[in-house]
Structure formats: structure tokens, C-alpha cells
Amino acid sequence: MKVKKILVVEDDENIRKLVKMYFEKSEFQVVEAKDGREALAKFSEEKPQLIILDLMIPFKSGEEVAREIRKVSNIPILMLTAKADEENRVQGLEIGADDYVTKPFSPRELVLRVKNILRRTYPDEHEIKIKDLEIIPKEMRVIQNGKEIELTTKEFKVLYTLAKKSPLVLSREELMNEVYDEYDEVVYDRTIDAYIKNIRKKLNDDPKNPKYIESVYGAGYRMLK
């Protein structure tokens, strides 16, 4: 990836400038926004490759911003927030965040996380066709019956992992190991369940009568061929 442009959305100027300094040292181009309205404008104008998005920002919350962006893009979103409990983490992932970092945080670790997200966003793998799904990892695209389905980065990784290992049953732990790396925080079983729930909804896949993803009681999930 030649150009590394990120959008940092944070209302605390000191934190925003600190993050910008560390990323510029790592040769990133940093675009700043201090509130939700400015974030959406900068996203549209600057077309960044990743967004670091604080949850508690003025005018439009981080949650509202993420929801609006997810309507038009699957750009990686890393949520930055002081809220650390599991429920808020899962909520952030359900609305489309790809990762979740709580304050206080290490700027160096934040840089490493972003680098890993960007690296893993463009996996050098072959496309897979299952039933009426076409999964194209190099472009992070999923096409169903000729219609493109918008997935978050993590949702795409879960779906692609299940597809490439179909018809094997994968445990939540195995899926977490594929989707997350050593710099990610503790991930809960419910996190994978949230991804599966979102994928099913977007693919119109009924869990009671699955066409694509089957739940295997006590074992995990598998992709049906």
C-alpha cells in the first residue's frame, strides 16, 4: 500500500495531536476531525484508508458516524474510547467497528494495530465461489447473485475464513486466531457471535434454516457448500 492516509476523529486536541505525531513519524498522512460532522465531511473529501474514531464526540457520536459510513463503505474503523466493558465493546463491533482500543492507550501500540489492520485488509489470496456467493479477498468484496454485500473488515475475515476451510467446523477460538493478531486486546466469544449475526443479516441467511453459515452446537460454525 503506497499511500497510507488515516482519519483521526477525536475532540480532545491533545490526544489528537499526540496520535498525529506518532503516525506521521511512521510515515502516515493524517487527516484530523474534532467532531462527528467534520468526520463525515473529511471522510467524503479525503477518502482515507482507515479511520480512528472516538466514541464520545460532539454533534454526531462515534456510533452515529460509524453507522453512516457503513452505509457506503467497508473502510476499517478503529474505535477509540474510555468505555472498556464488554457490552460497549460488542456494541462497537456490532455497529461496524473493526477494532476497539480503550483509553489510556499506548500510541506505539495504536500504530502497530493500524499497520496490522491495513496489512490484513488486503490479503494475497484467491477468490472463492460458494453457491451464489463470490468472495474476492484482494478487493475485500463479497458478491451475492451479482449484488455487492458491504461487510466490515472483520466480518469479511470471518466469512472468508469459514469459506476457505469449508466444510470444516471452526470453533470461536479458531476464528478469533484467524481474525485477530497479537496486538489485539482480549476478545470475547460474543464478539465472534456478533460478527456471525451481522453476516447472516446482510446475506439474509436464516440461522434456523441456514443457506451459508451453520451453527454446530458446542463446536462452532461452518460454511455450507
C-alpha positions as CSV (number, residue, x, y, z in Angstrom):
1,M,0.0,0.0,0.0
2,K,1.8,3.1,-1.3
3,V,-0.3,5.9,0.3
4,K,-1.2,5.4,4.0
5,K,-3.8,8.0,4.8
6,I,-5.8,7.8,8.0
7,L,-8.6,10.0,9.5
8,V,-8.3,10.6,13.2
9,V,-11.6,11.7,14.8
10,E,-11.0,12.9,18.4
11,D,-12.4,16.0,20.2
12,D,-9.5,16.2,22.7
13,E,-6.9,18.2,20.8
14,N,-4.0,17.0,23.0
15,I,-4.8,13.3,22.2
16,R,-5.4,14.1,18.6
17,K,-2.1,15.9,18.2
18,L,-0.3,13.1,20.0
19,V,-1.8,10.4,17.7
20,K,-1.0,12.5,14.7
21,M,2.6,12.9,15.8
22,Y,3.2,9.2,16.2
23,F,1.6,8.3,12.9
24,E,3.5,11.0,11.0
25,K,6.7,9.6,12.4
26,S,5.6,6.3,10.9
27,E,5.1,8.0,7.5
28,F,1.3,8.1,7.6
29,Q,-0.6,11.0,6.2
30,V,-3.0,12.1,8.9
31,V,-6.3,13.9,8.4
32,E,-7.9,15.4,11.6
33,A,-11.5,15.9,12.7
34,K,-12.8,17.2,16.0
35,D,-16.5,16.2,15.8
36,G,-18.9,13.9,14.0
37,R,-20.0,16.4,11.3
38,E,-16.4,17.2,10.4
39,A,-15.5,13.5,10.4
40,L,-18.2,12.7,7.8
41,A,-17.1,15.6,5.6
42,K,-13.4,14.7,5.8
43,F,-14.2,11.0,5.1
44,S,-16.0,12.1,1.9
45,E,-13.4,14.6,0.9
46,E,-10.1,12.9,1.8
47,K,-11.0,9.2,1.2
48,P,-8.8,7.8,3.9
49,Q,-7.8,4.1,4.1
50,L,-8.7,3.8,7.8
51,I,-10.5,5.8,10.5
52,I,-9.6,6.1,14.2
53,L,-12.9,7.1,15.7
54,D,-13.5,8.3,19.2
55,L,-16.9,7.1,20.5
56,M,-17.7,10.3,22.5
57,I,-17.5,13.2,20.1
58,P,-19.8,16.3,19.7
59,F,-22.7,16.8,17.3
60,K,-22.7,13.3,16.0
61,S,-21.4,10.5,18.2
62,G,-18.8,8.0,17.0
63,E,-21.6,5.4,16.8
64,E,-23.7,7.6,14.5
65,V,-20.6,8.3,12.4
66,A,-19.8,4.6,12.1
67,R,-23.3,3.7,11.1
68,E,-23.4,6.4,8.4
69,I,-20.1,5.4,7.0
70,R,-21.1,1.7,7.0
71,K,-23.9,2.5,4.6
72,V,-21.5,3.4,1.9
73,S,-18.1,1.9,2.7
74,N,-16.3,-1.0,4.4
75,I,-13.3,1.1,5.3
76,P,-11.6,-0.2,8.5
77,I,-12.7,1.6,11.6
78,L,-10.8,1.5,14.9
79,M,-12.9,2.8,17.8
80,L,-11.1,4.8,20.5
81,T,-13.0,5.2,23.8
82,A,-12.8,5.4,27.5
83,K,-15.5,2.7,27.8
84,A,-13.9,-0.7,28.5
85,D,-16.7,-3.1,29.5
86,E,-17.6,-6.0,27.3
87,E,-21.1,-4.7,26.4
88,N,-19.7,-1.5,24.9
89,R,-17.0,-3.4,23.0
90,V,-19.6,-5.7,21.5
91,Q,-21.9,-2.8,20.7
92,G,-19.0,-1.1,18.9
93,L,-18.3,-4.2,16.8
94,E,-22.0,-4.6,16.0
95,I,-22.2,-1.2,14.5
96,G,-19.3,-1.8,12.2
97,A,-16.0,-1.2,14.1
98,D,-13.2,-3.5,13.2
99,D,-11.2,-3.0,16.3
100,Y,-11.5,-1.3,19.7
101,V,-8.9,0.5,21.8
102,T,-9.6,1.9,25.3
103,K,-8.0,5.0,26.9
104,P,-5.4,5.4,28.2
105,F,-3.6,3.7,25.3
106,S,0.0,3.4,24.0
107,P,0.5,5.4,20.8
108,R,3.1,2.9,19.6
109,E,0.7,0.1,20.1
110,L,-2.0,2.1,18.3
111,V,0.3,2.5,15.3
112,L,1.1,-1.3,15.3
113,R,-2.6,-2.1,15.4
114,V,-3.3,0.2,12.4
115,K,-0.4,-1.2,10.4
116,N,-1.7,-4.8,11.0
117,I,-5.3,-3.9,10.1
118,L,-4.1,-2.3,6.9
119,R,-1.8,-5.2,6.1
120,R,-4.5,-7.7,6.7
121,T,-7.2,-5.8,4.9
122,Y,-5.6,-6.7,1.6
123,P,-4.8,-10.4,1.9
124,D,-3.0,-12.0,-1.1
125,E,-5.4,-14.9,-1.5
126,H,-7.5,-16.4,-4.3
127,E,-11.2,-15.7,-4.6
128,I,-13.7,-18.3,-3.6
129,K,-17.1,-19.2,-5.0
130,I,-19.7,-20.9,-2.9
131,K,-23.3,-21.3,-4.0
132,D,-24.3,-17.8,-5.2
133,L,-21.5,-16.1,-3.2
134,E,-18.3,-14.7,-4.8
135,I,-15.7,-13.8,-2.2
136,I,-12.8,-11.7,-3.5
137,P,-10.1,-11.2,-0.8
138,K,-7.8,-8.9,-2.8
139,E,-10.6,-6.4,-3.2
140,M,-12.3,-7.2,0.1
141,R,-15.6,-7.7,-1.8
142,V,-18.5,-10.1,-1.4
143,I,-20.9,-10.5,-4.3
144,Q,-24.2,-12.3,-3.8
145,N,-26.2,-13.0,-7.0
146,G,-24.5,-10.1,-8.7
147,K,-25.1,-7.7,-5.9
148,E,-22.3,-6.4,-3.7
149,I,-22.6,-7.0,0.0
150,E,-21.0,-4.5,2.3
151,L,-19.1,-6.2,5.2
152,T,-16.7,-4.7,7.7
153,T,-13.1,-5.8,7.6
154,K,-13.5,-8.3,10.5
155,E,-16.8,-9.6,9.1
156,F,-15.1,-10.2,5.8
157,K,-12.3,-12.1,7.5
158,V,-14.7,-14.3,9.4
159,L,-16.7,-15.1,6.2
160,Y,-13.5,-15.7,4.2
161,T,-12.0,-18.0,6.8
162,L,-15.2,-20.1,7.0
163,A,-15.4,-20.3,3.2
164,K,-11.8,-21.3,2.6
165,K,-12.0,-24.0,5.3
166,S,-15.4,-25.2,4.3
167,P,-16.9,-27.7,5.2
168,L,-14.8,-27.9,8.4
169,V,-16.3,-26.7,11.7
170,L,-14.3,-23.9,13.2
171,S,-14.5,-23.0,16.9
172,R,-14.8,-19.5,18.1
173,E,-11.2,-19.6,19.2
174,E,-10.0,-20.7,15.8
175,L,-11.9,-17.9,14.2
176,M,-10.5,-15.4,16.7
177,N,-7.0,-16.6,15.9
178,E,-7.6,-16.0,12.2
179,V,-9.2,-12.6,12.6
180,Y,-7.2,-11.1,15.3
181,D,-3.4,-10.7,15.9
182,E,-1.0,-10.4,18.8
183,Y,-1.7,-6.7,19.3
184,D,-5.4,-7.1,19.7
185,E,-7.0,-6.8,23.2
186,V,-8.8,-9.6,24.9
187,V,-11.6,-10.8,22.6
188,Y,-14.8,-12.5,23.9
189,D,-16.8,-15.4,22.4
190,R,-19.7,-13.0,22.0
191,T,-17.5,-10.9,19.6
192,I,-17.4,-13.7,17.0
193,D,-21.1,-14.3,17.6
194,A,-21.8,-10.7,16.8
195,Y,-19.8,-10.9,13.5
196,I,-21.8,-14.0,12.5
197,K,-25.1,-12.3,13.4
198,N,-24.2,-9.3,11.2
199,I,-23.0,-11.5,8.3
200,R,-26.2,-13.6,8.4
201,K,-28.3,-10.4,8.4
202,K,-26.5,-9.0,5.4
203,L,-26.7,-12.3,3.5
204,N,-30.4,-12.9,4.5
205,D,-29.2,-16.2,6.0
206,D,-31.8,-17.7,8.4
207,P,-29.9,-19.3,11.3
208,K,-32.8,-21.7,11.8
209,N,-32.6,-22.8,8.2
210,P,-29.1,-21.8,7.1
211,K,-28.0,-21.5,3.5
212,Y,-24.5,-20.4,4.2
213,I,-23.4,-20.5,7.8
214,E,-24.4,-23.3,10.1
215,S,-24.1,-23.2,13.9
216,V,-22.8,-26.5,15.3
217,Y,-23.8,-26.8,18.9
218,G,-20.9,-26.9,21.3
219,A,-18.4,-26.8,18.5
220,G,-18.6,-23.5,16.5
221,Y,-19.6,-22.6,12.9
222,R,-19.1,-23.9,9.4
223,M,-19.8,-22.7,5.9
224,L,-22.2,-25.0,3.9
225,K,-21.2,-25.8,0.3
